[in-house]
Amino acid sequence: GDSVGAVSIHQINELNVHSCNELKPACYEPKTGHKFNINSIKWFPKDTGIFVSGSSDKSVQVWDTNEMSAVEKFKFSGHVYDAQLSSRGGKTSHLIATAISNHQVKLCDMKSGGDTHTLRGHTAAVNNVIWSNRNAYALISAGRDGKIIMWDIRRSNAAVHYFDQFNGKSEKAHNGSVTSLSQTEGGIFLLSSGQDEQVRCWDMTNGENTFTNFGSAACPDVKSVGATVSFNACYPGLLYLPNGSDISVYDILSGQHITDLSGHFGRINAVCFNRVIPQLYSCSGDCTILLWEPPSPESSNEEADGSIPKETSYQDTWSDSEDDS
């Protein structure tokens, strides 16, 4: 989804993973999209015939992939910053969780075409929502009020846990806006980044901060970014976090900064990891989508030992004219 509300689909299975590629759209439909910029797009679980999109035009749309047209539309009173479907499928697969600028999280039912839940607990715009990989009925939201809240959508008093950065009685997970949420494949760890330039790792078995030291990690921004975590098929425990025009890569368990991936010329809005094949995708304000080969465990170990310089293969090799002379 782009800044003018249009949707494009890209073919990825014929690309070379051993290089940094710019993706070109295989299908582009600017006429039946949103009116303003699209902030989130999510495929329906296990079926590429449907996807949903959330936009700053205060709507969420359900799309028919074959027709490339919207077949259902949900309207809200605020901008939609995130819209997510559960990857677990099952009884909640038809629910769309939406993060809205009017401090609310709303659940939309694709079966009935209406709103089913309104979750109140944030005091500022909600940036991110994510369905738990551990519990099909658990939803996690993050807002510009610094709060991260876990909800049980089966309960009338749905807020079951406020994540506290000090593991005390505070309701603040970050000092300032929470800018990203991501989780490991089994849902054991939740990763968050914030305007306070901190990344925090949360133990989802007890909801507590693990106090893993990532250093000064995140870009100090109020707006949300789409971070992601590598899955076991590639290399367990790597967090990919947009940081300006670069992608910072961290080891989840140790907090070690592995490397920075450089290739974009504008602010990176989101990254996505392919769980089937080891590929990473990033989209940016420079109007490009890049495909990356994720760092291997061997390369990260060599960098940690200091045997190779900490840089990526995508940085340019241009020499300075003064050096040439």
C-alpha positions as CSV (number, residue, x, y, z in Angstrom):
1,G,0.0,0.0,0.0
2,D,1.3,3.5,-0.8
3,S,0.8,7.1,0.2
4,V,-2.0,7.8,-2.2
5,G,-4.2,4.8,-1.2
6,A,-3.3,2.4,-4.0
7,V,-2.5,-1.3,-3.6
8,S,0.1,-3.3,-5.5
9,I,0.9,-7.0,-5.5
10,H,4.5,-8.3,-6.0
11,Q,5.8,-11.6,-7.2
12,I,8.5,-12.8,-4.9
13,N,9.2,-16.5,-5.7
14,E,11.3,-15.9,-8.7
15,L,13.7,-13.5,-7.1
16,N,17.4,-14.2,-6.3
17,V,17.8,-14.3,-2.5
18,H,21.6,-13.9,-2.7
19,S,21.4,-10.2,-3.6
20,C,19.6,-7.0,-2.6
21,N,16.6,-6.7,-5.1
22,E,14.1,-4.0,-5.7
23,L,10.7,-5.4,-6.1
24,K,8.5,-4.4,-9.0
25,P,4.7,-4.7,-8.8
26,A,3.0,-7.5,-10.7
27,C,-0.4,-6.0,-10.2
28,Y,-1.4,-2.3,-9.6
29,E,-4.9,-1.0,-9.0
30,P,-5.0,2.7,-8.1
31,K,-8.8,3.3,-8.7
32,T,-10.5,1.3,-6.0
33,G,-8.1,1.8,-3.2
34,H,-8.2,4.2,-0.2
35,K,-8.4,8.0,-0.4
36,F,-5.2,8.5,1.7
37,N,-2.1,6.7,2.7
38,I,-2.3,3.0,3.6
39,N,-0.7,2.2,7.0
40,S,-1.2,-1.6,7.2
41,I,-1.9,-4.6,5.0
42,K,-2.4,-8.2,6.1
43,W,-3.1,-11.4,4.3
44,F,-5.9,-13.7,5.4
45,P,-4.4,-16.7,7.2
46,K,-3.6,-19.6,4.9
47,D,-5.5,-18.0,2.0
48,T,-4.1,-15.4,-0.4
49,G,-7.5,-14.8,-1.9
50,I,-8.3,-12.2,0.8
51,F,-6.3,-9.4,2.4
52,V,-7.2,-6.4,4.6
53,S,-5.9,-2.8,4.6
54,G,-6.0,0.0,7.1
55,S,-5.7,3.7,6.1
56,S,-5.6,7.3,7.2
57,D,-8.9,7.8,5.5
58,K,-10.4,6.2,8.7
59,S,-11.4,2.9,7.1
60,V,-10.4,-0.7,6.9
61,Q,-11.1,-2.6,3.6
62,V,-11.4,-6.3,2.9
63,W,-10.1,-7.1,-0.6
64,D,-10.7,-9.9,-3.1
65,T,-7.3,-10.6,-4.5
66,N,-8.5,-12.1,-7.8
67,E,-10.7,-9.1,-8.6
68,M,-8.3,-6.5,-6.9
69,S,-11.4,-4.8,-5.5
70,A,-12.7,-4.0,-2.0
71,V,-15.6,-6.2,-1.0
72,E,-16.2,-4.9,2.5
73,K,-15.5,-1.6,4.2
74,F,-15.4,-0.6,7.9
75,K,-15.6,3.1,8.8
76,F,-14.2,4.7,12.0
77,S,-14.0,8.1,13.6
78,G,-10.2,8.1,13.6
79,H,-7.2,7.3,11.5
80,V,-6.4,3.6,11.3
81,Y,-2.7,3.1,12.1
82,D,-2.7,-0.7,12.1
83,A,-5.1,-3.6,11.1
84,Q,-4.2,-7.2,11.9
85,L,-5.6,-10.7,11.4
86,S,-4.7,-13.6,13.6
87,S,-2.1,-15.9,12.0
88,R,-3.4,-18.8,14.2
89,G,-6.7,-19.0,12.4
90,G,-9.5,-20.8,14.1
91,K,-12.3,-19.0,16.0
92,T,-10.8,-15.5,15.7
93,S,-9.6,-15.7,12.1
94,H,-12.6,-13.6,10.9
95,L,-11.8,-10.8,13.4
96,I,-9.8,-7.7,12.3
97,A,-8.1,-5.9,15.1
98,T,-7.6,-2.2,14.4
99,A,-5.5,0.5,16.1
100,I,-7.2,3.9,15.8
101,S,-6.1,7.4,16.5
102,N,-9.1,8.1,18.8
103,H,-7.4,6.0,21.6
104,Q,-9.4,2.9,20.9
105,V,-8.9,-0.7,19.6
106,K,-11.8,-2.0,17.6
107,L,-12.6,-5.5,16.4
108,C,-14.4,-5.9,13.1
109,D,-16.2,-9.1,12.2
110,M,-15.9,-10.0,8.5
111,K,-18.8,-12.4,8.8
112,S,-21.3,-9.9,10.1
113,G,-19.8,-6.8,8.6
114,G,-19.9,-4.9,11.9
115,D,-17.9,-3.9,14.9
116,T,-18.0,-6.5,17.7
117,H,-15.7,-5.0,20.4
118,T,-14.4,-1.6,21.5
119,L,-11.4,-1.9,23.8
120,R,-10.7,1.2,25.9
121,G,-7.6,1.7,28.0
122,H,-5.3,3.9,26.1
123,T,-5.2,7.7,26.6
124,A,-3.6,8.5,23.3
125,A,-3.6,7.2,19.7
126,V,-3.0,3.5,19.3
127,N,0.0,2.7,17.0
128,N,0.1,-1.1,16.9
129,V,-2.0,-4.2,17.5
130,I,-0.8,-7.8,17.4
131,W,-2.6,-11.1,18.0
132,S,-0.8,-13.4,20.4
133,N,0.9,-16.5,19.0
134,R,0.2,-18.2,22.4
135,N,-3.5,-17.6,22.8
136,A,-6.0,-17.2,20.1
137,Y,-8.1,-14.9,22.2
138,A,-5.3,-12.6,23.4
139,L,-4.6,-9.3,21.7
140,I,-1.8,-6.9,22.5
141,S,-1.9,-3.1,21.7
142,A,0.6,-0.3,22.0
143,G,0.0,3.4,22.0
144,R,1.5,6.9,22.0
145,D,0.8,7.0,25.7
146,G,3.6,4.6,26.4
147,K,1.3,1.8,27.3
148,I,1.3,-1.8,26.1
149,I,-1.9,-3.6,27.0
150,M,-2.8,-7.3,26.7
151,W,-6.5,-8.0,26.2
152,D,-8.7,-11.1,26.5
153,I,-11.5,-10.5,24.0
154,R,-13.7,-13.0,25.8
155,R,-14.0,-10.8,28.9
156,S,-16.2,-7.8,29.5
157,N,-13.3,-6.2,31.4
158,A,-10.9,-7.1,28.6
159,A,-7.6,-5.5,29.8
160,V,-5.8,-8.2,31.7
161,H,-2.3,-6.9,31.9
162,Y,-0.4,-3.6,31.5
163,F,3.3,-4.1,30.7
164,D,5.5,-2.2,33.1
165,Q,9.1,-1.3,32.2
166,F,10.1,-1.6,35.9
167,N,8.0,-4.7,36.7
168,G,6.2,-2.7,39.4
169,K,2.8,-1.0,39.5
170,S,3.3,1.4,36.7
171,E,1.3,1.2,33.5
172,K,4.1,2.5,31.3
173,A,6.1,0.2,29.0
174,H,8.1,3.1,27.5
175,N,8.7,6.8,28.2
176,G,6.9,8.2,25.2
177,S,5.2,6.6,22.2
178,V,5.5,2.9,21.6
179,T,6.6,2.6,18.0
180,S,6.6,-1.2,17.3
181,L,5.5,-4.6,18.5
182,S,6.7,-8.0,17.3
183,Q,6.9,-11.5,18.8
184,T,8.7,-14.7,18.4
185,E,7.1,-17.6,16.5
186,G,5.9,-19.4,19.6
187,G,4.9,-16.2,21.4
188,I,7.3,-16.7,24.3
189,F,8.9,-13.2,23.8
190,L,7.3,-9.9,22.8
191,L,9.6,-7.1,21.5
192,S,8.8,-3.4,21.7
193,S,10.5,-0.2,20.7
194,G,9.8,3.3,21.7
195,Q,10.3,7.0,21.3
196,D,12.6,6.8,24.3
197,E,15.1,5.0,22.0
198,Q,14.8,1.7,23.9
199,V,14.0,-1.8,22.8
200,R,12.5,-4.0,25.4
201,C,12.0,-7.8,25.5
202,W,9.0,-9.1,27.5
203,D,8.6,-12.6,28.8
204,M,5.0,-13.6,27.8
205,T,4.8,-16.4,30.4
206,N,4.6,-13.7,33.1
207,G,4.3,-10.4,31.3
208,E,7.5,-9.0,32.8
209,N,10.4,-7.1,31.3
210,T,13.5,-9.3,30.9
211,F,15.8,-6.2,31.2
212,T,17.8,-7.4,28.1
213,N,20.2,-4.5,27.2
214,F,19.8,-3.5,23.5
215,G,21.6,-0.2,24.1
216,S,20.3,3.0,22.5
217,A,18.4,1.2,19.7
218,A,15.3,2.8,18.2
219,C,14.9,5.9,16.2
220,P,13.2,8.6,18.4
221,D,9.9,8.9,16.5
222,V,6.3,9.1,17.5
223,K,5.0,7.2,14.5
224,S,4.9,3.5,14.4
225,V,7.2,1.3,12.3
226,G,6.7,-2.4,11.4
227,A,9.4,-4.5,13.1
228,T,9.7,-8.2,12.7
229,V,11.4,-11.3,14.2
230,S,13.1,-14.1,12.2
231,F,11.5,-17.5,12.5
232,N,13.2,-20.8,13.4
233,A,13.5,-21.9,9.8
234,C,16.2,-19.2,9.3
235,Y,17.9,-18.3,12.5
236,P,16.2,-18.1,15.9
237,G,16.2,-14.9,17.9
238,L,16.9,-12.0,15.4
239,L,14.9,-8.8,15.6
240,Y,14.8,-6.6,12.5
241,L,14.0,-3.0,13.5
242,P,13.7,0.0,11.1
243,N,15.9,2.8,12.3
244,G,15.7,5.7,9.9
245,S,16.9,4.6,6.5
246,D,18.6,1.5,7.9
247,I,17.5,-1.8,9.4
248,S,19.1,-2.6,12.7
249,V,19.5,-6.3,13.5
250,Y,19.6,-7.5,17.1
251,D,20.0,-10.9,18.9
252,I,16.8,-11.2,21.0
253,L,18.3,-13.2,23.9
254,S,21.5,-11.2,24.4
255,G,20.5,-7.8,23.0
256,Q,23.7,-7.8,20.9
257,H,23.6,-5.5,17.9
258,I,24.5,-7.8,15.0
259,T,24.6,-5.4,12.0
260,D,22.8,-2.6,10.1
261,L,21.3,-3.2,6.7
262,S,21.7,-0.2,4.4
263,G,20.1,0.3,1.0
264,H,17.2,2.7,1.3
265,F,17.4,6.5,0.9
266,G,14.3,7.3,3.0
267,R,12.6,6.4,6.3
268,I,11.8,2.7,6.4
269,N,8.2,2.2,7.3
270,A,8.1,-1.6,7.8
271,V,9.9,-4.8,7.4
272,C,8.5,-8.3,6.9
273,F,10.2,-11.7,7.3
274,N,9.2,-14.7,5.0
275,R,8.6,-17.7,7.2
276,V,8.8,-20.1,4.2
277,I,12.1,-19.0,2.7
278,P,14.8,-16.9,4.4
279,Q,14.0,-13.6,2.9
280,L,13.4,-10.1,4.4
281,Y,11.4,-7.4,2.8
282,S,11.5,-3.6,3.6
283,C,9.4,-0.7,2.3
284,S,10.5,2.9,2.6
285,G,9.5,6.5,1.9
286,D,11.9,6.4,-1.1
287,C,9.1,4.5,-2.9
288,T,11.0,1.2,-3.1
289,I,10.6,-2.3,-1.6
290,L,13.8,-4.1,-1.1
291,L,14.5,-7.8,-0.6
292,W,17.3,-8.9,1.7
293,E,19.3,-12.0,2.5
294,P,19.2,-12.2,6.3
295,P,22.5,-12.3,8.2
296,S,23.7,-15.8,9.0
297,P,24.8,-17.0,12.5
298,E,28.3,-17.4,11.2
299,S,28.6,-13.8,10.0
300,S,27.2,-12.5,13.3
301,N,29.7,-14.5,15.3
302,E,32.6,-13.3,13.2
303,E,31.4,-9.7,13.7
304,A,31.2,-10.3,17.5
305,D,34.8,-11.6,17.4
306,G,36.0,-8.5,15.5
307,S,37.4,-10.6,12.7
308,I,35.4,-8.7,10.0
309,P,34.1,-5.2,9.9
310,K,30.6,-4.5,11.0
311,E,28.9,-3.6,7.7
312,T,26.6,-5.1,5.1
313,S,27.2,-6.3,1.6
314,Y,24.7,-3.7,0.4
315,Q,26.8,-0.7,1.2
316,D,28.4,0.9,-1.8
317,T,32.1,0.3,-2.7
318,W,32.7,3.7,-4.2
319,S,36.1,5.2,-3.4
320,D,36.8,8.8,-2.6
321,S,38.3,10.8,-5.5
322,E,41.0,12.0,-3.2
323,D,42.0,8.4,-2.4
324,D,42.2,7.6,-6.1
325,S,44.4,10.5,-6.8
